[in-house]
Amino acid sequence: MDRARETEPAYAQLARELREAVEAGRYSDGARLPTEAELARQHGVSRQTVRRAFQDLVADGIVYRVPGRGTFANESAGRYRRQLGSIEDLLALSADTVMEIVAPLRRGVDIDAASRLRLDTDLLYSVVLRRVHDGIPFVLTTVYLPDGVAAHVVDEPALQAGASSRNTVIGLLEPHLDSPIVEAAQSITVAPASARVAAELDCAVGHPLLRVDRLYSNEAGTPTELSVSCFLPEHYTYRVTLRRSGH
């Protein structure tokens, strides 16, 4: 036996075996993987070991987990998965996805969004878009912009009704901003699909979604854009590496 495998931690060994099973097609066509309890019994390990193995597989995009339903293998065909870790990565979404405008850029009242953008008024601009890869929609996003920022793109054809383009909103804004966007404060939660979101993403009402809120700020720390996105967890991977300070 390979000496490296002899010293392989139990969670890494289980993750490797599950990865090989997925790659061999044992969990295709939407089949659910065994539960933590089932795998713990089958392999004689703790549920914590199984949980750690699943965490590694989720981080690598091999499987995805749906709360209340289970763990499923990611299918290579028709799936869009991207790891995001920087502003540049967000801008790069335009390289291999299409932005479709669901509701065009318009001015209106939104008290919550205005508050989060630290505005003195409740009036601001918003645009609703969905992003598509190989004809499959995987996220519905509402973008909120202060008047002064929206003024740069209010006549932008890519943000009008029915428009379809390989753009991002921050990509359209960047050339016009006196101070570039340098930070995106992000929060990630789980939310059920509303009727509108379900219709746009072709999923069931109530389907668990990954809600990602991003507040973009410029070099002066002034909020420039707020985006609220609902991702299908089957199509979205986010991975971050945490390190000790000084290492």
HELIX and SHEET records of a PDB file:
HELIX    1   1 ARG A    3  GLU A    6  1                                   4    
HELIX    2   2 ALA A   10  GLU A   23  1                                  14    
HELIX    3   3 GLU A   36  HIS A   43  1                                   8    
HELIX    4   4 ARG A   47  ALA A   59  1                                  13    
HELIX    5   5 ILE A   87  LEU A   91  1                                   5    
HELIX    6   6 ALA A   92  ALA A   95  5                                   4    
HELIX    7   7 ILE A  111  ARG A  116  1                                   6    
HELIX    8   8 ASP A  147  ALA A  150  1                                   4    
HELIX    9   9 PRO A  157  LEU A  159  5                                   3    
HELIX   10  10 VAL A  169  LEU A  173  1                                   5    
HELIX   11  11 GLU A  174  HIS A  176  5                                   3    
HELIX   12  12 ALA A  195  LEU A  201  1                                   7    
HELIX   13  13 PRO A  233  HIS A  235  5                                   3    
SHEET    1   A 2 VAL A  63  VAL A  66  0                                        
SHEET    2   A 2 GLY A  70  ALA A  73 -1                                        
SHEET    1   B 7 SER A 164  SER A 165  0                                        
SHEET    2   B 7 VAL A  98  VAL A 109 -1                                        
SHEET    3   B 7 LEU A 123  HIS A 133 -1                                        
SHEET    4   B 7 ILE A 136  LEU A 145 -1                                        
SHEET    5   B 7 PRO A 223  PHE A 231 -1                                        
SHEET    6   B 7 PRO A 208  ASN A 218 -1                                        
SHEET    7   B 7 ILE A 181  PRO A 192 -1                                        
END                                                                             
